[in-house]
Amino acid sequence: MSTLPCHRPPLSAAHRASAQHRQGRFHNAQPRHPMSWQKTLGLLWRFITDKPAEARPRQALPVQAISQADLLAAPDQSLYRLGHSTVLLKLDGRLWLTDPVFSERASPLSWLGPKRFHAPPISIAELPAIAGVILSHDHFDHLDRAAIRQLAPKVEHFITPLGVGQRLIRWGVPAAKVRELDWWQSTQIGGLRLTATPAQHYSGRGLSDGNQTLWASFVLESAESRVFFSGDSGYFDGFRAIGQRFGGFDLSLIETGAYDRDWPDVHMQPHESLQAHLDLGGRVLLPIHNGTFDLGLHDWHEPFERINALASQHDVALSLPQIGERVSILVAQRGGEWWRARLGA
C-alpha cells in the first residue's frame, strides 16, 4: 500500500553501489509486468464491487494472550505469530521480531484503511527487551511507524534493506541501532547471523517514492537452527538460489495471503508458497501474511484452507498456530484448524 505523499530517503553510497539500484530506483531480478492505467482502474473497480462476503471474519479471531513472563520463560527455538507478518522468535536466549505491526489499521490514516481482525496477543509496552527487529520492506502492513517509535527504546538493533533504515532514523531511531543490508549481505549480532536475500516485490509509502528503498527476504542462522523469512514476494527462481546457497532450512516463514491473479509478480498463490518452501529446502512451513488484514479479494480463511490441503497432498510438514500460540521452530505443529471455529460465525 502506498497512497500518500512521502519524503524520499537520501541516496547513499550503498544505494549507488547496489546491483539492484539503477536509474534512481531499485529493481527486481525479474522485471514486473507493467500495470496500465486501464488495468489499475479495473483493479480498483474489483475492490469496490467484487469483495467476497467472507473477506473479513464476522467476529474477532481467537487469540492466545502472551505475557512478558511467558516470553522470558519460553525455551530457546520458540516462535509466536503476533499477526500478519509479525513473528516473535527466541533464538540463543534473545528475542527477535519481524515486520512489527501493532496499529489498528495497516494504513497511514488512523480512521481509514484495512482494520485488524484481532488484537495483538501482547502489547509493545509488555514486551521485554528485543535484540533485533527485522524489516523486509516499507509498505504500511510491514512497517508501522507508531510501532517503531514505541519499540525503539527497547530494541538493540534494526536490520533493514537499503533505504528502509534511513526512514527509521528520520523517525527518531538512533543511527547506531540501524544496520542496512543489500541482497546477500550479512551481519552478525551475538550468536545470530542475519543475511538479506532477494525477493520479488516493490516498495514505497507515497505517491513519489516508488522503489526508492529496497525489499528483501532474510535468513536467520543460529547455533541450533536456520530460519527463512520471506517478507513479501512473488514466486521466482531466487528461492531455489537461496536454498542452494544455505543448504536448506529448519523453518520457512512464507507469505500465503493477499494474493490475486492481477498481481502475480508481487504475491504468491498458495501453491507457489508451497513450491517456494520446497525450492528453499525447507523442513517445516509456517504460512504468514494472512489472518489479520483484508488486503486481497479472497475469503479471509481461504489461505489457511488452501495451504493446509496442499501440504497434506504433498506430505509437507506444516505449522498453523493460532495467533499468540507458542510453537517450536524445530518441530511441526499443525494445530487444530482453529480458523474453522469462525467460519460463518
C-alpha positions, 0 to 999 in steps of 0.5 A: 500500500502506498497512497500518500505523499512521502519524503524520499530517503537520501541516496547513499553510497550503498544505494549507488553501489547496489546491483539492484539500484539503477536509474534512481530506483531499485529493481527486481531480478525479474522485471514486473509486468507493467500495470496500465492505467486501464488495468489499475482502474479495473483493479480498483473497480474489483475492490469496490464491487467484487469483495467476497462476503467472507473477506473479513471474519464476522467476529474477532479471531481467537487469540492466545494472550502472551505475557512478558513472563511467558516470553522470558520463560519460553525455551530457546527455538520458540516462535509466536505469530503476533499477526500478519507478518509479525513473528516473535522468535527466541533464538540463543536466549534473545528475542527477535521480531519481524515486520512489527505491526501493532496499529489498528489499521495497516494504513497511514490514516488512523480512521481509514484503511484495512482494520485488524481482525484481532488484537495483538496477543501482547502489547509493545509496552509488555514486551521485554527487551528485543535484540533485533527487529527485522524489516523486509520492506516499507509498505504500511502492513510491514512497517508501522511507524507508531510501532517503531517509535514505541519499540525503539527504546527497547530494541538493540538493533534494526536490520533493514534493506537499503533505504528502509533504515534511513526512514527509521532514523528520520523517525527518531531511531538512533543511527547506531541501532540501524544496520542496512543490508543489500541482497546477500549481505550479512551481519552478525549480532551475538550468536545470530547471523542475519543475511538479506536475500532477494525477493520479488516485490516493490516498495514505497509509502507515497505517491513519489517514492516508488522503489526508492528503498529496497525489499528483501527476504532474510535468513536467520542462522543460529547455533541450533537452527536456520530460519527463512523469512520471506517478507513479501514476494512473488514466486521466482527462481531466487528461492531455489538460489537461496536454498542452494546457497544455505543448504536448506532450512529448519523453518520457512516463514512464507507469505500465503495471503493477499494474493490475486491473479492481477498481481502475480509478480508481487504475491504468491498463490498458495501453491507457489508458497508451497513450491517456494518452501520446497525450492528453499529446502525447507523442513517445516512451513509456517504460512504468514501474511494472512489472518489479520488484514483484508488486503486481497479479494479472497475469503479471509480463511481461504489461505489457511484452507488452501495451504493446509490441503496442499501440504497434506497432498504433498506430505509437507510438514506444516505449522498453523498456530493460532495467533499468540500460540507458542510453537517450536521452530524445530518441530511441526505443529499443525494445530487444530484448524482453529480458523474453522471455529469462525467460519460463518460465525 
